[in-house]
């Protein structure tokens, strides 16, 4: 199964902030790694947030536990609310995320990235502001992000690429609403 769930955080009140990059990277390497990959048996799992559209999504792949994965996505706000990070752990989270902001690029990637930033209106000033917000991330930012995720859950959408059996079991359980089946490949 491939299990996804997403929602628009802007509609839930989240204002774009650089801390989201730190928080999503942290979720990928802690909560989602531990709960979806290690304990849940999925080949992988991650979340991402797009500051332009507001879309926040969690995805897993080669995942044998559709319902458990959805439950773990839903428990992210609680994880962030109850999180206790000392100064060292917070610094590691920030360093882990900021390293990807200005990663080395070969000329073709530089050209594509430059064009994309220009078309989206991502000026050097906006990018610098996001960097500074990332570097200034606090535990309070983690909690604020978690509350935005919680507020968005009522309007979230689930998408699963999986077997009829897995979807039928999820529908029988009913915790995550009724999933409808759309065949994309006929056997």
Buried (B, 14 or more C-beta within 10 A) or exposed (E): BBBBBBBBBBEBEBEBBBBBBBBBBBBBBBBBBBBBBEEBBBEBBBBBBBBEEBBBBBBBBEBBBBBBBBBBBBEBBEBBEEBEBEEEBBEBBBEBBBEEEEEEEEEEEEEEEEEEBEEEEBEEEBBEBBBEBBBEBEBEBBBBBBBBBBBBBEEBEBBBBBEEEBBEEBBEEEEBEEBEEEEEEEE
